[in-house]
Amino acid sequence: MKARQLLDVLARPPLRYRVVRQTGSHRRLRSAAGYPLTFAWHDGADIPPGVVRTVLVRQVGLSVQEALQCLRKTR
């Protein structure tokens, strides 16, 4: 998954994260319902599935099933 795709997943309902600050390649995201999240933006690199899972499950607070549903909507 590319950085743009993960940002799209985070921006869609029900998560609705938005970029509130950017410093270099790091973007700070915030959502009314979730925790703040720092996102390293490297467009050319693929984000490994384990990192995507860590972001959605541990950092955002979704269950594994909820995370999979969010990812299925991108296909």
PyMOL Python script that loads the backbone (N, CA, C, O; Angstrom):
from pymol import cmd

cmd.read_pdbstr("""\
ATOM      1  N   MET A   1       0.849  -1.171   0.000  1.00  0.00           N
ATOM      2  CA  MET A   1       0.000   0.000   0.000  1.00  0.00           C
ATOM      3  C   MET A   1       0.895   1.234   0.000  1.00  0.00           C
ATOM      4  O   MET A   1       1.902   1.276   0.706  1.00  0.00           O
ATOM      5  N   LYS A   2       0.535   2.215  -0.774  1.00  0.00           N
ATOM      6  CA  LYS A   2       1.272   3.472  -0.837  1.00  0.00           C
ATOM      7  C   LYS A   2       0.746   4.441   0.223  1.00  0.00           C
ATOM      8  O   LYS A   2      -0.345   4.257   0.762  1.00  0.00           O
ATOM      9  N   ALA A   3       1.531   5.465   0.508  1.00  0.00           N
ATOM     10  CA  ALA A   3       1.162   6.452   1.520  1.00  0.00           C
ATOM     11  C   ALA A   3      -0.152   7.135   1.172  1.00  0.00           C
ATOM     12  O   ALA A   3      -0.983   7.356   2.052  1.00  0.00           O
ATOM     13  N   ARG A   4      -0.351   7.474  -0.099  1.00  0.00           N
ATOM     14  CA  ARG A   4      -1.587   8.135  -0.530  1.00  0.00           C
ATOM     15  C   ARG A   4      -2.808   7.260  -0.231  1.00  0.00           C
ATOM     16  O   ARG A   4      -3.844   7.770   0.196  1.00  0.00           O
ATOM     17  N   GLN A   5      -2.694   5.952  -0.452  1.00  0.00           N
ATOM     18  CA  GLN A   5      -3.809   5.046  -0.200  1.00  0.00           C
ATOM     19  C   GLN A   5      -4.149   4.971   1.287  1.00  0.00           C
ATOM     20  O   GLN A   5      -5.323   4.969   1.658  1.00  0.00           O
ATOM     21  N   LEU A   6      -3.117   4.910   2.140  1.00  0.00           N
ATOM     22  CA  LEU A   6      -3.376   4.861   3.578  1.00  0.00           C
ATOM     23  C   LEU A   6      -3.986   6.168   4.058  1.00  0.00           C
ATOM     24  O   LEU A   6      -4.880   6.156   4.905  1.00  0.00           O
ATOM     25  N   LEU A   7      -3.522   7.281   3.538  1.00  0.00           N
ATOM     26  CA  LEU A   7      -4.102   8.575   3.911  1.00  0.00           C
ATOM     27  C   LEU A   7      -5.564   8.644   3.477  1.00  0.00           C
ATOM     28  O   LEU A   7      -6.393   9.198   4.199  1.00  0.00           O
ATOM     29  N   ASP A   8      -5.892   8.092   2.311  1.00  0.00           N
ATOM     30  CA  ASP A   8      -7.282   8.051   1.860  1.00  0.00           C
ATOM     31  C   ASP A   8      -8.152   7.216   2.792  1.00  0.00           C
ATOM     32  O   ASP A   8      -9.284   7.595   3.091  1.00  0.00           O
ATOM     33  N   VAL A   9      -7.627   6.083   3.253  1.00  0.00           N
ATOM     34  CA  VAL A   9      -8.358   5.231   4.200  1.00  0.00           C
ATOM     35  C   VAL A   9      -8.607   5.996   5.501  1.00  0.00           C
ATOM     36  O   VAL A   9      -9.702   5.936   6.059  1.00  0.00           O
ATOM     37  N   LEU A  10      -7.600   6.706   5.977  1.00  0.00           N
ATOM     38  CA  LEU A  10      -7.736   7.446   7.228  1.00  0.00           C
ATOM     39  C   LEU A  10      -8.680   8.642   7.097  1.00  0.00           C
ATOM     40  O   LEU A  10      -9.299   9.051   8.080  1.00  0.00           O
ATOM     41  N   ALA A  11      -8.793   9.202   5.898  1.00  0.00           N
ATOM     42  CA  ALA A  11      -9.621  10.395   5.700  1.00  0.00           C
ATOM     43  C   ALA A  11     -11.106  10.073   5.535  1.00  0.00           C
ATOM     44  O   ALA A  11     -11.954  10.932   5.776  1.00  0.00           O
ATOM     45  N   ARG A  12     -11.426   8.851   5.130  1.00  0.00           N
ATOM     46  CA  ARG A  12     -12.822   8.477   4.888  1.00  0.00           C
ATOM     47  C   ARG A  12     -13.566   8.184   6.192  1.00  0.00           C
ATOM     48  O   ARG A  12     -12.948   7.876   7.212  1.00  0.00           O
ATOM     49  N   PRO A  13     -14.911   8.282   6.149  1.00  0.00           N
ATOM     50  CA  PRO A  13     -15.699   7.855   7.301  1.00  0.00           C
ATOM     51  C   PRO A  13     -15.471   6.379   7.559  1.00  0.00           C
ATOM     52  O   PRO A  13     -15.283   5.645   6.589  1.00  0.00           O
ATOM     53  N   PRO A  14     -15.472   5.905   8.738  1.00  0.00           N
ATOM     54  CA  PRO A  14     -15.818   6.581   9.986  1.00  0.00           C
ATOM     55  C   PRO A  14     -14.635   7.256  10.667  1.00  0.00           C
ATOM     56  O   PRO A  14     -14.816   7.889  11.707  1.00  0.00           O
ATOM     57  N   LEU A  15     -13.430   7.141  10.116  1.00  0.00           N
ATOM     58  CA  LEU A  15     -12.235   7.673  10.787  1.00  0.00           C
ATOM     59  C   LEU A  15     -12.130   9.188  10.667  1.00  0.00           C
ATOM     60  O   LEU A  15     -11.942   9.875  11.671  1.00  0.00           O
ATOM     61  N   ARG A  16     -12.247   9.711   9.468  1.00  0.00           N
ATOM     62  CA  ARG A  16     -12.241  11.160   9.185  1.00  0.00           C
ATOM     63  C   ARG A  16     -11.034  11.898   9.766  1.00  0.00           C
ATOM     64  O   ARG A  16     -11.180  12.954  10.381  1.00  0.00           O
ATOM     65  N   TYR A  17      -9.859  11.341   9.567  1.00  0.00           N
ATOM     66  CA  TYR A  17      -8.646  12.043   9.966  1.00  0.00           C
ATOM     67  C   TYR A  17      -8.355  13.136   8.957  1.00  0.00           C
ATOM     68  O   TYR A  17      -8.657  12.988   7.773  1.00  0.00           O
ATOM     69  N   ARG A  18      -7.773  14.231   9.415  1.00  0.00           N
ATOM     70  CA  ARG A  18      -7.365  15.306   8.518  1.00  0.00           C
ATOM     71  C   ARG A  18      -5.985  15.792   8.935  1.00  0.00           C
ATOM     72  O   ARG A  18      -5.605  15.691  10.102  1.00  0.00           O
ATOM     73  N   VAL A  19      -5.251  16.310   7.986  1.00  0.00           N
ATOM     74  CA  VAL A  19      -3.908  16.811   8.244  1.00  0.00           C
ATOM     75  C   VAL A  19      -4.040  18.170   8.935  1.00  0.00           C
ATOM     76  O   VAL A  19      -4.696  19.075   8.419  1.00  0.00           O
ATOM     77  N   VAL A  20      -3.408  18.304  10.114  1.00  0.00           N
ATOM     78  CA  VAL A  20      -3.456  19.570  10.836  1.00  0.00           C
ATOM     79  C   VAL A  20      -2.106  20.272  10.841  1.00  0.00           C
ATOM     80  O   VAL A  20      -2.025  21.468  11.123  1.00  0.00           O
ATOM     81  N   ARG A  21      -1.040  19.527  10.526  1.00  0.00           N
ATOM     82  CA  ARG A  21       0.291  20.132  10.523  1.00  0.00           C
ATOM     83  C   ARG A  21       1.221  19.243   9.709  1.00  0.00           C
ATOM     84  O   ARG A  21       1.055  18.024   9.661  1.00  0.00           O
ATOM     85  N   GLN A  22       2.215  19.885   9.061  1.00  0.00           N
ATOM     86  CA  GLN A  22       3.200  19.122   8.306  1.00  0.00           C
ATOM     87  C   GLN A  22       4.578  19.719   8.534  1.00  0.00           C
ATOM     88  O   GLN A  22       4.767  20.933   8.456  1.00  0.00           O
ATOM     89  N   THR A  23       5.539  18.842   8.818  1.00  0.00           N
ATOM     90  CA  THR A  23       6.929  19.229   8.973  1.00  0.00           C
ATOM     91  C   THR A  23       7.763  18.263   8.149  1.00  0.00           C
ATOM     92  O   THR A  23       7.920  17.100   8.522  1.00  0.00           O
ATOM     93  N   GLY A  24       8.294  18.732   7.041  1.00  0.00           N
ATOM     94  CA  GLY A  24       9.056  17.853   6.163  1.00  0.00           C
ATOM     95  C   GLY A  24       8.172  16.757   5.617  1.00  0.00           C
ATOM     96  O   GLY A  24       7.127  17.036   5.029  1.00  0.00           O
ATOM     97  N   SER A  25       8.577  15.508   5.802  1.00  0.00           N
ATOM     98  CA  SER A  25       7.795  14.378   5.293  1.00  0.00           C
ATOM     99  C   SER A  25       6.809  13.838   6.329  1.00  0.00           C
ATOM    100  O   SER A  25       6.113  12.860   6.058  1.00  0.00           O
ATOM    101  N   HIS A  26       6.739  14.446   7.488  1.00  0.00           N
ATOM    102  CA  HIS A  26       5.831  13.972   8.539  1.00  0.00           C
ATOM    103  C   HIS A  26       4.585  14.849   8.590  1.00  0.00           C
ATOM    104  O   HIS A  26       4.655  16.078   8.619  1.00  0.00           O
ATOM    105  N   ARG A  27       3.451  14.171   8.599  1.00  0.00           N
ATOM    106  CA  ARG A  27       2.172  14.870   8.691  1.00  0.00           C
ATOM    107  C   ARG A  27       1.490  14.463   9.983  1.00  0.00           C
ATOM    108  O   ARG A  27       1.446  13.284  10.336  1.00  0.00           O
ATOM    109  N   ARG A  28       0.969  15.436  10.671  1.00  0.00           N
ATOM    110  CA  ARG A  28       0.237  15.199  11.908  1.00  0.00           C
ATOM    111  C   ARG A  28      -1.237  15.198  11.566  1.00  0.00           C
ATOM    112  O   ARG A  28      -1.756  16.169  11.016  1.00  0.00           O
ATOM    113  N   LEU A  29      -1.916  14.100  11.893  1.00  0.00           N
ATOM    114  CA  LEU A  29      -3.329  13.941  11.592  1.00  0.00           C
ATOM    115  C   LEU A  29      -4.129  13.963  12.887  1.00  0.00           C
ATOM    116  O   LEU A  29      -3.649  13.556  13.945  1.00  0.00           O
ATOM    117  N   ARG A  30      -5.355  14.447  12.775  1.00  0.00           N
ATOM    118  CA  ARG A  30      -6.229  14.466  13.946  1.00  0.00           C
ATOM    119  C   ARG A  30      -7.653  14.158  13.509  1.00  0.00           C
ATOM    120  O   ARG A  30      -8.086  14.534  12.420  1.00  0.00           O
ATOM    121  N   SER A  31      -8.362  13.469  14.380  1.00  0.00           N
ATOM    122  CA  SER A  31      -9.764  13.137  14.164  1.00  0.00           C
ATOM    123  C   SER A  31     -10.526  13.441  15.446  1.00  0.00           C
ATOM    124  O   SER A  31      -9.988  13.307  16.546  1.00  0.00           O
ATOM    125  N   ALA A  32     -11.758  13.845  15.299  1.00  0.00           N
ATOM    126  CA  ALA A  32     -12.578  14.130  16.483  1.00  0.00           C
ATOM    127  C   ALA A  32     -12.819  12.871  17.299  1.00  0.00           C
ATOM    128  O   ALA A  32     -12.931  12.937  18.523  1.00  0.00           O
ATOM    129  N   ALA A  33     -12.900  11.717  16.629  1.00  0.00           N
ATOM    130  CA  ALA A  33     -13.219  10.474  17.326  1.00  0.00           C
ATOM    131  C   ALA A  33     -11.983   9.672  17.735  1.00  0.00           C
ATOM    132  O   ALA A  33     -12.083   8.777  18.574  1.00  0.00           O
ATOM    133  N   GLY A  34     -10.832   9.977  17.160  1.00  0.00           N
ATOM    134  CA  GLY A  34      -9.659   9.148  17.413  1.00  0.00           C
ATOM    135  C   GLY A  34      -8.498   9.905  18.016  1.00  0.00           C
ATOM    136  O   GLY A  34      -8.589  11.095  18.317  1.00  0.00           O
ATOM    137  N   TYR A  35      -7.419   9.192  18.182  1.00  0.00           N
ATOM    138  CA  TYR A  35      -6.212   9.766  18.742  1.00  0.00           C
ATOM    139  C   TYR A  35      -5.407  10.483  17.666  1.00  0.00           C
ATOM    140  O   TYR A  35      -5.537  10.156  16.486  1.00  0.00           O
ATOM    141  N   PRO A  36      -4.575  11.458  18.045  1.00  0.00           N
ATOM    142  CA  PRO A  36      -3.682  12.090  17.064  1.00  0.00           C
ATOM    143  C   PRO A  36      -2.722  11.046  16.497  1.00  0.00           C
ATOM    144  O   PRO A  36      -2.371  10.076  17.169  1.00  0.00           O
ATOM    145  N   LEU A  37      -2.312  11.256  15.273  1.00  0.00           N
ATOM    146  CA  LEU A  37      -1.493  10.282  14.573  1.00  0.00           C
ATOM    147  C   LEU A  37      -0.444  11.023  13.762  1.00  0.00           C
ATOM    148  O   LEU A  37      -0.770  11.976  13.054  1.00  0.00           O
ATOM    149  N   THR A  38       0.812  10.599  13.854  1.00  0.00           N
ATOM    150  CA  THR A  38       1.869  11.152  13.021  1.00  0.00           C
ATOM    151  C   THR A  38       2.130  10.173  11.891  1.00  0.00           C
ATOM    152  O   THR A  38       2.330   8.981  12.121  1.00  0.00           O
ATOM    153  N   PHE A  39       2.126  10.684  10.674  1.00  0.00           N
ATOM    154  CA  PHE A  39       2.183   9.864   9.477  1.00  0.00           C
ATOM    155  C   PHE A  39       3.400  10.301   8.663  1.00  0.00           C
ATOM    156  O   PHE A  39       3.489  11.459   8.257  1.00  0.00           O
ATOM    157  N   ALA A  40       4.333   9.385   8.423  1.00  0.00           N
ATOM    158  CA  ALA A  40       5.506   9.674   7.597  1.00  0.00           C
ATOM    159  C   ALA A  40       5.126   9.480   6.137  1.00  0.00           C
ATOM    160  O   ALA A  40       4.715   8.391   5.734  1.00  0.00           O
ATOM    161  N   TRP A  41       5.263  10.529   5.354  1.00  0.00           N
ATOM    162  CA  TRP A  41       4.815  10.534   3.972  1.00  0.00           C
ATOM    163  C   TRP A  41       5.993  10.298   3.041  1.00  0.00           C
ATOM    164  O   TRP A  41       6.804  11.196   2.816  1.00  0.00           O
ATOM    165  N   HIS A  42       6.085   9.089   2.500  1.00  0.00           N
ATOM    166  CA  HIS A  42       7.121   8.742   1.528  1.00  0.00           C
ATOM    167  C   HIS A  42       6.410   8.075   0.354  1.00  0.00           C
ATOM    168  O   HIS A  42       6.165   6.869   0.378  1.00  0.00           O
ATOM    169  N   ASP A  43       6.081   8.851  -0.664  1.00  0.00           N
ATOM    170  CA  ASP A  43       5.240   8.395  -1.758  1.00  0.00           C
ATOM    171  C   ASP A  43       5.808   7.225  -2.540  1.00  0.00           C
ATOM    172  O   ASP A  43       5.047   6.365  -2.985  1.00  0.00           O
ATOM    173  N   GLY A  44       7.106   7.164  -2.719  1.00  0.00           N
ATOM    174  CA  GLY A  44       7.691   6.110  -3.531  1.00  0.00           C
ATOM    175  C   GLY A  44       7.767   4.760  -2.849  1.00  0.00           C
ATOM    176  O   GLY A  44       7.889   3.739  -3.526  1.00  0.00           O
ATOM    177  N   ALA A  45       7.698   4.724  -1.541  1.00  0.00           N
ATOM    178  CA  ALA A  45       7.874   3.473  -0.796  1.00  0.00           C
ATOM    179  C   ALA A  45       6.532   2.820  -0.487  1.00  0.00           C
ATOM    180  O   ALA A  45       5.533   3.494  -0.235  1.00  0.00           O
ATOM    181  N   ASP A  46       6.538   1.495  -0.514  1.00  0.00           N
ATOM    182  CA  ASP A  46       5.354   0.740  -0.097  1.00  0.00           C
ATOM    183  C   ASP A  46       5.335   0.619   1.417  1.00  0.00           C
ATOM    184  O   ASP A  46       6.379   0.449   2.048  1.00  0.00           O
ATOM    185  N   ILE A  47       4.142   0.709   1.998  1.00  0.00           N
ATOM    186  CA  ILE A  47       3.974   0.521   3.428  1.00  0.00           C
ATOM    187  C   ILE A  47       3.645  -0.953   3.639  1.00  0.00           C
ATOM    188  O   ILE A  47       2.648  -1.440   3.105  1.00  0.00           O
ATOM    189  N   PRO A  48       4.464  -1.675   4.408  1.00  0.00           N
ATOM    190  CA  PRO A  48       4.212  -3.105   4.622  1.00  0.00           C
ATOM    191  C   PRO A  48       2.879  -3.344   5.334  1.00  0.00           C
ATOM    192  O   PRO A  48       2.430  -2.500   6.111  1.00  0.00           O
ATOM    193  N   PRO A  49       2.244  -4.493   5.071  1.00  0.00           N
ATOM    194  CA  PRO A  49       0.952  -4.800   5.694  1.00  0.00           C
ATOM    195  C   PRO A  49       0.982  -4.749   7.224  1.00  0.00           C
ATOM    196  O   PRO A  49      -0.001  -4.345   7.845  1.00  0.00           O
ATOM    197  N   GLY A  50       2.091  -5.150   7.831  1.00  0.00           N
ATOM    198  CA  GLY A  50       2.187  -5.105   9.290  1.00  0.00           C
ATOM    199  C   GLY A  50       2.143  -3.690   9.837  1.00  0.00           C
ATOM    200  O   GLY A  50       1.589  -3.455  10.911  1.00  0.00           O
ATOM    201  N   VAL A  51       2.717  -2.752   9.111  1.00  0.00           N
ATOM    202  CA  VAL A  51       2.688  -1.347   9.535  1.00  0.00           C
ATOM    203  C   VAL A  51       1.287  -0.778   9.367  1.00  0.00           C
ATOM    204  O   VAL A  51       0.817  -0.023  10.219  1.00  0.00           O
ATOM    205  N   VAL A  52       0.618  -1.134   8.275  1.00  0.00           N
ATOM    206  CA  VAL A  52      -0.766  -0.692   8.062  1.00  0.00           C
ATOM    207  C   VAL A  52      -1.648  -1.206   9.196  1.00  0.00           C
ATOM    208  O   VAL A  52      -2.475  -0.468   9.731  1.00  0.00           O
ATOM    209  N   ARG A  53      -1.468  -2.468   9.557  1.00  0.00           N
ATOM    210  CA  ARG A  53      -2.243  -3.046  10.661  1.00  0.00           C
ATOM    211  C   ARG A  53      -1.943  -2.322  11.974  1.00  0.00           C
ATOM    212  O   ARG A  53      -2.865  -2.016  12.730  1.00  0.00           O
ATOM    213  N   THR A  54      -0.674  -2.046  12.254  1.00  0.00           N
ATOM    214  CA  THR A  54      -0.297  -1.331  13.472  1.00  0.00           C
ATOM    215  C   THR A  54      -0.949   0.037  13.527  1.00  0.00           C
ATOM    216  O   THR A  54      -1.460   0.439  14.573  1.00  0.00           O
ATOM    217  N   VAL A  55      -0.939   0.751  12.421  1.00  0.00           N
ATOM    218  CA  VAL A  55      -1.545   2.084  12.383  1.00  0.00           C
ATOM    219  C   VAL A  55      -3.045   1.989  12.660  1.00  0.00           C
ATOM    220  O   VAL A  55      -3.567   2.709  13.511  1.00  0.00           O
ATOM    221  N   LEU A  56      -3.729   1.113  11.952  1.00  0.00           N
ATOM    222  CA  LEU A  56      -5.190   1.051  12.080  1.00  0.00           C
ATOM    223  C   LEU A  56      -5.660   0.420  13.381  1.00  0.00           C
ATOM    224  O   LEU A  56      -6.666   0.852  13.945  1.00  0.00           O
ATOM    225  N   VAL A  57      -4.952  -0.592  13.868  1.00  0.00           N
ATOM    226  CA  VAL A  57      -5.419  -1.310  15.062  1.00  0.00           C
ATOM    227  C   VAL A  57      -4.864  -0.681  16.338  1.00  0.00           C
ATOM    228  O   VAL A  57      -5.630  -0.333  17.237  1.00  0.00           O
ATOM    229  N   ARG A  58      -3.576  -0.534  16.424  1.00  0.00           N
ATOM    230  CA  ARG A  58      -2.987  -0.043  17.680  1.00  0.00           C
ATOM    231  C   ARG A  58      -3.079   1.470  17.835  1.00  0.00           C
ATOM    232  O   ARG A  58      -3.417   1.964  18.911  1.00  0.00           O
ATOM    233  N   GLN A  59      -2.779   2.209  16.767  1.00  0.00           N
ATOM    234  CA  GLN A  59      -2.733   3.662  16.899  1.00  0.00           C
ATOM    235  C   GLN A  59      -4.099   4.325  16.750  1.00  0.00           C
ATOM    236  O   GLN A  59      -4.415   5.259  17.487  1.00  0.00           O
ATOM    237  N   VAL A  60      -4.910   3.853  15.808  1.00  0.00           N
ATOM    238  CA  VAL A  60      -6.234   4.435  15.593  1.00  0.00           C
ATOM    239  C   VAL A  60      -7.254   3.833  16.550  1.00  0.00           C
ATOM    240  O   VAL A  60      -8.182   4.518  16.981  1.00  0.00           O
ATOM    241  N   GLY A  61      -7.088   2.539  16.890  1.00  0.00           N
ATOM    242  CA  GLY A  61      -7.976   1.909  17.853  1.00  0.00           C
ATOM    243  C   GLY A  61      -9.083   1.065  17.251  1.00  0.00           C
ATOM    244  O   GLY A  61     -10.066   0.764  17.927  1.00  0.00           O
ATOM    245  N   LEU A  62      -8.941   0.679  15.992  1.00  0.00           N
ATOM    246  CA  LEU A  62      -9.944  -0.183  15.366  1.00  0.00           C
ATOM    247  C   LEU A  62      -9.706  -1.633  15.753  1.00  0.00           C
ATOM    248  O   LEU A  62      -8.597  -2.014  16.126  1.00  0.00           O
ATOM    249  N   SER A  63     -10.749  -2.432  15.661  1.00  0.00           N
ATOM    250  CA  SER A  63     -10.567  -3.877  15.790  1.00  0.00           C
ATOM    251  C   SER A  63     -10.000  -4.368  14.461  1.00  0.00           C
ATOM    252  O   SER A  63      -9.991  -3.629  13.476  1.00  0.00           O
ATOM    253  N   VAL A  64      -9.529  -5.607  14.432  1.00  0.00           N
ATOM    254  CA  VAL A  64      -8.980  -6.165  13.198  1.00  0.00           C
ATOM    255  C   VAL A  64     -10.069  -6.219  12.125  1.00  0.00           C
ATOM    256  O   VAL A  64      -9.798  -5.911  10.964  1.00  0.00           O
ATOM    257  N   GLN A  65     -11.281  -6.600  12.485  1.00  0.00           N
ATOM    258  CA  GLN A  65     -12.381  -6.672  11.534  1.00  0.00           C
ATOM    259  C   GLN A  65     -12.736  -5.291  10.986  1.00  0.00           C
ATOM    260  O   GLN A  65     -12.968  -5.148   9.786  1.00  0.00           O
ATOM    261  N   GLU A  66     -12.780  -4.282  11.840  1.00  0.00           N
ATOM    262  CA  GLU A  66     -13.070  -2.926  11.389  1.00  0.00           C
ATOM    263  C   GLU A  66     -11.985  -2.424  10.439  1.00  0.00           C
ATOM    264  O   GLU A  66     -12.284  -1.773   9.438  1.00  0.00           O
ATOM    265  N   ALA A  67     -10.731  -2.726  10.754  1.00  0.00           N
ATOM    266  CA  ALA A  67      -9.625  -2.319   9.892  1.00  0.00           C
ATOM    267  C   ALA A  67      -9.741  -2.975   8.522  1.00  0.00           C
ATOM    268  O   ALA A  67      -9.528  -2.325   7.499  1.00  0.00           O
ATOM    269  N   LEU A  68     -10.078  -4.260   8.502  1.00  0.00           N
ATOM    270  CA  LEU A  68     -10.235  -4.957   7.223  1.00  0.00           C
ATOM    271  C   LEU A  68     -11.384  -4.372   6.409  1.00  0.00           C
ATOM    272  O   LEU A  68     -11.280  -4.271   5.187  1.00  0.00           O
ATOM    273  N   GLN A  69     -12.466  -3.990   7.058  1.00  0.00           N
ATOM    274  CA  GLN A  69     -13.587  -3.375   6.344  1.00  0.00           C
ATOM    275  C   GLN A  69     -13.172  -2.042   5.726  1.00  0.00           C
ATOM    276  O   GLN A  69     -13.540  -1.749   4.589  1.00  0.00           O
ATOM    277  N   CYS A  70     -12.418  -1.241   6.452  1.00  0.00           N
ATOM    278  CA  CYS A  70     -11.923   0.029   5.916  1.00  0.00           C
ATOM    279  C   CYS A  70     -11.022  -0.196   4.716  1.00  0.00           C
ATOM    280  O   CYS A  70     -11.089   0.554   3.742  1.00  0.00           O
ATOM    281  N   LEU A  71     -10.186  -1.210   4.772  1.00  0.00           N
ATOM    282  CA  LEU A  71      -9.279  -1.487   3.668  1.00  0.00           C
ATOM    283  C   LEU A  71     -10.004  -2.059   2.462  1.00  0.00           C
ATOM    284  O   LEU A  71      -9.603  -1.796   1.328  1.00  0.00           O
ATOM    285  N   ARG A  72     -11.048  -2.826   2.672  1.00  0.00           N
ATOM    286  CA  ARG A  72     -11.811  -3.403   1.550  1.00  0.00           C
ATOM    287  C   ARG A  72     -12.509  -2.332   0.740  1.00  0.00           C
ATOM    288  O   ARG A  72     -12.721  -2.508  -0.460  1.00  0.00           O
ATOM    289  N   LYS A  73     -12.870  -1.232   1.363  1.00  0.00           N
ATOM    290  CA  LYS A  73     -13.549  -0.151   0.665  1.00  0.00           C
ATOM    291  C   LYS A  73     -12.642   0.538  -0.350  1.00  0.00           C
ATOM    292  O   LYS A  73     -13.129   1.224  -1.249  1.00  0.00           O
ATOM    293  N   THR A  74     -11.324   0.362  -0.213  1.00  0.00           N
ATOM    294  CA  THR A  74     -10.384   1.004  -1.141  1.00  0.00           C
ATOM    295  C   THR A  74     -10.265   0.228  -2.439  1.00  0.00           C
ATOM    296  O   THR A  74      -9.793   0.787  -3.429  1.00  0.00           O
ATOM    297  N   ARG A  75     -10.660  -0.999  -2.481  1.00  0.00           N
ATOM    298  CA  ARG A  75     -10.493  -1.820  -3.688  1.00  0.00           C
ATOM    299  C   ARG A  75     -11.645  -1.704  -4.619  1.00  0.00           C
ATOM    300  O   ARG A  75     -11.651  -2.334  -5.676  1.00  0.00           O
TER     301      ARG A  75
END
""", "prot")
cmd.dss("prot")
cmd.show_as("cartoon", "prot")
cmd.util.cbc("prot")
cmd.orient("prot")
